[in-house]
Amino acid sequence: MTTTAIPAESKRATPPAPKRRPKREREGAAWVFLSPWVLGAVVLTLLPMAVSLYLSFTDYNLFDPPRWVGLRNYTQMFTEDPRYWRSVVTTLTYVVIAVPLQLALALVVALALKSMRRGKAFYRSAFYAPSLLGASMSIALVWRAVFNDGGTVDNLLGTGGWVNKPGWALLAVALLTVWQFGAPMVIFLAGLQQIPAELYEAAAVDGAGKWRQFLSVTVPMLSPVLFFNLVLQTIQAFQVFTPAFAVSAGKGGPADSTLVYTMYLYDRGFVASHMGYASAMAWVLLLVIGIVTVVLFRTSRSWVFYASEGDR
């Protein structure tokens, strides 16, 4: 009896691995996708900054060619211009008033929203809305009407119009910023929701009340978020312009009490046509904001707690 051998099945050929594109070709594709951002950064940011730095050493009035004057704009700013120092003091006062009040109100509202069971989404959107509207000129003009003579505040408190009193005008501007607490409030709320409930339960077992839980659990665990909001709001406060411009009708009054730094920069550059001087002011502001930011980061090591790093 003969048997027919069945031929073994031939092995399937392994398909060749796809060839990787050369490194230079892959880098070229990456630069194609990055080119809009790079072009925008160069044309809209780096180039204007370079021109502004050059103009800060010139006498330029927007109409005649710039004339090189060296450090004269800076020396004049620091030694011969009392309104400049008045704007510095006004801005620092505004930052000290507005930033702590805004963050405190944002944290209080975030704590209240965290404990709510119904309507949280609605109230979160409602409280966030002023952050979208408050920077507009129309809202700032409404704010001026509220704090003007015969306005809502005058009718309720009988204190007269705040915008016409040197001691109260800056407070009215600061309150407009405080009213825009929605953005830090949302960030605080997100941070509060990330704190483990077990920490509060353990603190309650140890006999800690609500206030002790807030100081010993909420504040340390929320300190990175608090630091983040502090840095952002401080930087924005140093650049305040629209509220002060609208409340003071573009004059910084009464008695320069609302003459913040950016408003005086605008006055020097676009009203008096001293663009070189305004450019020097802008670079000083950038340097000051950078120094303040570095100081905040340095000091944060002593009070910001990161759970992944343990106690600091």
BAGUDREN-718305 format. One record per residue (C-alpha): residue number from 1; x, y, z; residue in one letter. Coordinates in Angstrom, 2 decimals, always signed. Layout:
BEGIN
   pos         u         v         w   code
   NUM         X         Y         Z      A
...
END
This chain:
BEGIN
   pos         u         v         w   code
     1     +0.00     +0.00     +0.00      M
     2     +1.45     +3.28     -1.02      T
     3     +0.94     +6.48     +0.85      T
     4     +1.04     +9.90     -0.67      T
     5     +3.04    +12.36     +1.34      A
     6     +1.33    +15.64     +1.93      I
     7     +3.74    +18.48     +1.26      P
     8     +4.40    +20.68     +4.26      A
     9     +2.70    +24.06     +4.12      E
    10     +5.12    +26.67     +3.09      S
    11     +5.77    +29.37     +5.64      K
    12     +4.14    +32.68     +4.99      R
    13     +6.52    +35.39     +4.08      A
    14     +6.85    +38.05     +6.80      T
    15     +5.94    +41.44     +5.36      P
    16     +8.84    +43.85     +5.42      P
    17     +8.83    +46.38     +8.25      A
    18     +7.79    +49.85     +7.12      P
    19    +10.73    +52.06     +6.53      K
    20    +11.12    +54.93     +8.95      R
    21    +11.36    +58.30     +7.43      R
    22    +14.74    +59.94     +7.67      P
    23    +15.26    +62.14    +10.72      K
    24    +15.66    +65.24     +8.60      R
    25    +12.33    +64.58     +6.87      E
    26    +10.55    +64.08    +10.20      R
    27    +12.02    +67.29    +11.58      E
    28    +10.91    +69.10     +8.45      G
    29     +7.33    +67.93     +8.93      A
    30     +7.43    +69.08    +12.57      A
    31     +8.61    +72.55    +11.56      W
    32     +5.82    +72.78     +8.99      V
    33     +3.22    +72.25    +11.73      F
    34     +5.06    +74.58    +14.12      L
    35     +5.61    +77.32    +11.58      S
    36     +2.34    +79.25    +12.25      P
    37     +3.15    +79.46    +15.96      W
    38     +6.82    +80.32    +15.34      V
    39     +5.85    +82.99    +12.80      L
    40     +3.30    +84.48    +15.18      G
    41     +5.76    +84.46    +18.09      A
    42     +8.44    +86.19    +16.03      V
    43     +6.24    +88.73    +14.22      V
    44     +3.75    +89.51    +16.98      L
    45     +5.91    +89.12    +20.13      T
    46     +9.68    +88.98    +19.72      L
    47     +9.99    +91.59    +16.98      L
    48     +7.76    +94.18    +18.71      P
    49     +9.66    +93.57    +21.97      M
    50    +12.97    +94.19    +20.22      A
    51    +11.64    +97.38    +18.61      V
    52    +10.25    +98.53    +21.96      S
    53    +13.61    +97.92    +23.65      L
    54    +15.34   +100.00    +21.00      Y
    55    +12.77   +102.80    +21.25      L
    56    +13.25   +102.96    +25.03      S
    57    +16.71   +104.45    +24.34      F
    58    +15.40   +107.00    +21.86      T
    59    +13.34   +110.16    +21.68      D
    60    +10.43   +109.17    +19.44      Y
    61     +7.16   +111.04    +18.95      N
    62     +5.45   +108.70    +16.41      L
    63     +5.97   +111.18    +13.57      F
    64     +9.69   +111.96    +13.33      D
    65    +12.45   +109.35    +13.10      P
    66    +13.64   +108.11    +16.50      P
    67    +16.68   +109.92    +17.91      R
    68    +19.09   +108.00    +20.15      W
    69    +19.31   +109.48    +23.66      V
    70    +20.80   +106.58    +25.61      G
    71    +19.62   +106.24    +29.21      L
    72    +17.95   +109.66    +29.36      R
    73    +14.41   +108.23    +29.42      N
    74    +15.29   +106.03    +32.38      Y
    75    +17.07   +108.74    +34.34      T
    76    +14.21   +111.15    +33.72      Q
    77    +11.73   +108.51    +34.83      M
    78    +13.45   +107.82    +38.13      F
    79    +14.72   +111.31    +39.05      T
    80    +12.62   +113.99    +37.32      E
    81     +9.05   +112.72    +37.03      D
    82     +6.95   +112.86    +40.23      P
    83     +3.85   +111.56    +38.41      R
    84     +5.74   +108.42    +37.52      Y
    85     +6.35   +107.63    +41.19      W
    86     +2.76   +108.54    +41.98      R
    87     +1.61   +105.95    +39.44      S
    88     +3.95   +103.38    +41.00      V
    89     +2.52   +103.96    +44.48      V
    90     -1.04   +103.87    +43.14      T
    91     -0.41   +100.58    +41.34      T
    92     +1.19    +98.96    +44.37      L
    93     -1.71   +100.10    +46.55      T
    94     -4.16    +98.68    +44.05      Y
    95     -2.35    +95.32    +43.95      V
    96     -2.27    +95.08    +47.76      V
    97     -6.00    +95.82    +47.99      I
    98     -7.42    +93.97    +45.00      A
    99     -5.49    +90.68    +44.90      V
   100     -6.06    +89.51    +48.52      P
   101     -9.73    +90.53    +48.47      L
   102    -10.35    +88.80    +45.16      Q
   103     -8.66    +85.55    +46.22      L
   104    -10.41    +85.55    +49.60      A
   105    -13.83    +86.01    +48.00      L
   106    -13.07    +83.37    +45.36      A
   107    -12.08    +80.86    +48.05      L
   108    -15.18    +81.56    +50.16      V
   109    -17.50    +81.08    +47.19      V
   110    -15.63    +77.93    +46.12      A
   111    -16.05    +76.46    +49.61      L
   112    -19.76    +77.27    +49.52      A
   113    -20.19    +75.70    +46.08      L
   114    -18.33    +72.55    +47.13      K
   115    -20.87    +71.86    +49.87      S
   116    -23.86    +72.40    +47.55      M
   117    -25.74    +69.33    +46.32      R
   118    -28.06    +70.96    +43.78      R
   119    -27.58    +73.79    +41.34      G
   120    -23.78    +73.73    +41.55      K
   121    -23.33    +73.99    +37.77      A
   122    -25.71    +76.95    +37.53      F
   123    -24.11    +78.93    +40.33      Y
   124    -20.62    +78.12    +39.09      R
   125    -21.52    +79.56    +35.68      S
   126    -23.24    +82.56    +37.23      A
   127    -20.26    +83.42    +39.42      F
   128    -17.87    +82.91    +36.52      Y
   129    -19.76    +85.27    +34.19      A
   130    -18.27    +88.51    +35.67      P
   131    -14.80    +87.27    +34.74      S
   132    -15.90    +87.26    +31.10      L
   133    -17.69    +90.60    +31.22      L
   134    -15.75    +92.63    +33.77      G
   135    -12.80    +93.51    +31.54      A
   136    -15.04    +95.23    +28.98      S
   137    -15.33    +99.00    +28.78      M
   138    -19.14    +98.84    +28.96      S
   139    -19.11    +97.14    +32.38      I
   140    -16.49    +99.60    +33.62      A
   141    -18.71   +102.50    +32.57      L
   142    -21.65   +100.93    +34.40      V
   143    -19.39   +100.59    +37.43      W
   144    -18.56   +104.29    +37.21      R
   145    -22.26   +105.14    +37.16      A
   146    -22.88   +102.94    +40.21      V
   147    -20.17   +104.72    +42.23      F
   148    -20.79   +108.22    +40.87      N
   149    -22.68   +111.03    +42.59      D
   150    -26.35   +110.03    +42.76      G
   151    -25.48   +106.43    +41.87      G
   152    -26.52   +103.24    +43.62      T
   153    -23.81   +103.39    +46.27      V
   154    -24.57   +107.04    +47.03      D
   155    -28.29   +106.30    +47.38      N
   156    -27.72   +103.28    +49.65      L
   157    -24.90   +104.57    +51.87      L
   158    -25.22   +108.32    +51.49      G
   159    -21.44   +108.66    +51.18      T
   160    -21.46   +110.55    +47.91      G
   161    -19.82   +109.39    +44.72      G
   162    -16.67   +107.39    +45.37      W
   163    -15.19   +108.16    +41.95      V
   164    -15.02   +111.86    +42.88      N
   165    -13.17   +111.33    +46.17      K
   166     -9.39   +110.81    +46.13      P
   167     -9.55   +108.49    +49.12      G
   168    -12.27   +106.26    +47.67      W
   169    -11.80   +106.25    +43.89      A
   170     -9.07   +103.61    +43.88      L
   171    -11.18   +101.39    +46.11      L
   172    -14.00   +101.56    +43.56      A
   173    -11.55   +100.42    +40.87      V
   174    -10.30    +97.60    +43.10      A
   175    -13.83    +96.41    +43.82      L
   176    -14.43    +96.00    +40.10      L
   177    -11.47    +93.60    +40.02      T
   178    -12.70    +91.80    +43.13      V
   179    -16.09    +91.35    +41.45      W
   180    -14.31    +89.40    +38.69      Q
   181    -13.45    +86.52    +41.01      F
   182    -14.94    +83.81    +38.78      G
   183    -11.71    +82.51    +37.22      A
   184     -9.81    +81.91    +40.48      P
   185    -13.03    +80.59    +42.04      M
   186    -13.30    +77.84    +39.41      V
   187     -9.65    +76.91    +39.96      I
   188    -10.17    +76.83    +43.73      F
   189    -13.24    +74.64    +43.30      L
   190    -11.30    +72.17    +41.16      A
   191     -8.57    +72.04    +43.80      G
   192    -11.03    +71.50    +46.64      L
   193    -12.60    +68.57    +44.83      Q
   194     -9.19    +66.87    +44.63      Q
   195     -8.65    +66.84    +48.42      I
   196     -9.28    +63.28    +49.71      P
   197    -12.29    +62.98    +52.01      A
   198    -10.28    +60.61    +54.22      E
   199     -8.20    +63.53    +55.46      L
   200    -11.27    +65.32    +56.78      Y
   201    -12.56    +62.09    +58.32      E
   202     -9.25    +61.50    +60.10      A
   203     -9.20    +65.10    +61.34      A
   204    -12.77    +64.73    +62.65      A
   205    -11.82    +61.54    +64.49      V
   206     -8.99    +63.45    +66.15      D
   207    -11.53    +66.01    +67.36      G
   208    -10.80    +68.80    +64.88      A
   209    -13.68    +71.16    +64.20      G
   210    -14.51    +72.85    +60.93      K
   211    -12.11    +75.73    +61.45      W
   212     -9.24    +73.44    +62.47      R
   213     -9.95    +71.21    +59.46      Q
   214     -9.80    +74.26    +57.23      F
   215     -6.42    +75.36    +58.64      L
   216     -4.84    +71.92    +58.96      S
   217     -6.26    +70.14    +55.91      V
   218     -7.80    +72.52    +53.37      T
   219     -5.16    +75.25    +53.38      V
   220     -2.08    +72.96    +53.11      P
   221     -3.64    +70.73    +50.46      M
   222     -4.91    +73.76    +48.54      L
   223     -1.66    +75.74    +48.81      S
   224     -0.41    +74.86    +45.26      P
   225     -3.68    +76.11    +43.79      V
   226     -3.56    +79.19    +46.01      L
   227     -0.02    +79.89    +44.83      F
   228     -1.06    +79.47    +41.19      F
   229     -3.94    +81.93    +41.58      N
   230     -1.75    +84.36    +43.51      L
   231     +0.86    +84.50    +40.76      V
   232     -1.69    +84.92    +37.96      L
   233     -3.80    +87.56    +39.70      Q
   234     -0.74    +89.53    +40.83      T
   235     +0.61    +89.70    +37.28      I
   236     -2.79    +90.80    +35.98      Q
   237     -3.18    +93.39    +38.73      A
   238     +0.09    +95.10    +37.79      F
   239     -1.27    +95.50    +34.25      Q
   240     -4.69    +96.90    +35.17      V
   241     -5.91    +99.55    +32.74      F
   242     -9.56    +99.40    +31.62      T
   243    -11.27    +99.78    +35.04      P
   244     -9.07   +102.72    +36.08      A
   245     -9.38   +104.37    +32.67      F
   246    -13.19   +104.12    +32.63      A
   247    -13.80   +105.05    +36.27      V
   248    -11.56   +108.13    +36.01      S
   249    -12.77   +109.07    +32.50      A
   250     -9.24   +108.56    +31.20      G
   251     -7.68   +111.20    +33.47      K
   252     -6.48   +109.17    +36.45      G
   253     -8.29   +111.48    +38.83      G
   254     -9.32   +112.81    +41.16      P
   255     -5.88   +114.13    +42.13      A
   256     -4.16   +111.22    +40.33      D
   257     -5.67   +108.80    +42.84      S
   258     -6.45   +106.27    +40.09      T
   259     -3.40   +106.95    +37.94      L
   260     -2.17   +103.38    +37.67      V
   261     +1.07   +102.56    +35.89      Y
   262     -0.39   +101.43    +32.58      T
   263     -2.62   +104.49    +32.36      M
   264     +0.36   +106.79    +32.81      Y
   265     +2.23   +104.73    +30.22      L
   266     -0.69   +105.24    +27.83      Y
   267     -0.70   +108.96    +28.60      D
   268     +3.01   +109.34    +27.87      R
   269     +2.94   +107.25    +24.72      G
   270     -0.32   +108.07    +22.97      F
   271     -1.45   +111.37    +24.47      V
   272     +1.87   +113.19    +24.87      A
   273     +3.48   +111.26    +21.95      S
   274     +6.57   +110.38    +24.00      H
   275     +6.78   +106.83    +22.71      M
   276    +10.40   +106.38    +23.70      G
   277     +9.58   +107.27    +27.30      Y
   278     +6.55   +104.97    +27.25      A
   279     +8.67   +102.12    +25.92      S
   280    +11.11   +102.61    +28.80      A
   281     +8.20   +102.48    +31.23      M
   282     +6.98    +99.26    +29.64      A
   283    +10.36    +97.57    +30.08      W
   284    +10.58    +98.67    +33.70      V
   285     +7.12    +97.18    +34.29      L
   286     +8.20    +93.92    +32.66      L
   287    +11.29    +93.81    +34.88      L
   288     +9.27    +94.51    +38.04      V
   289     +6.70    +91.83    +37.21      I
   290     +9.54    +89.38    +36.61      G
   291    +11.16    +90.24    +39.96      I
   292     +7.85    +89.93    +41.83      V
   293     +7.20    +86.56    +40.19      T
   294    +10.65    +85.28    +41.17      V
   295    +10.10    +86.47    +44.75      V
   296     +6.77    +84.66    +44.91      L
   297     +8.36    +81.45    +43.65      F
   298    +11.23    +81.76    +46.13      R
   299     +8.98    +82.39    +49.12      T
   300     +6.57    +79.64    +48.08      S
   301     +9.07    +77.05    +49.30      R
   302     +8.17    +77.90    +52.89      S
   303     +4.37    +77.66    +52.63      W
   304     +3.35    +75.67    +49.54      V
   305     +2.82    +71.97    +50.27      F
   306     +3.09    +69.37    +47.51      Y
   307     +1.73    +65.97    +48.55      A
   308     +4.11    +64.11    +46.23      S
   309     +7.13    +65.68    +47.92      E
   310     +6.05    +65.33    +51.54      G
   311     +6.38    +68.09    +54.10      D
   312     +8.55    +70.99    +53.07      R
END
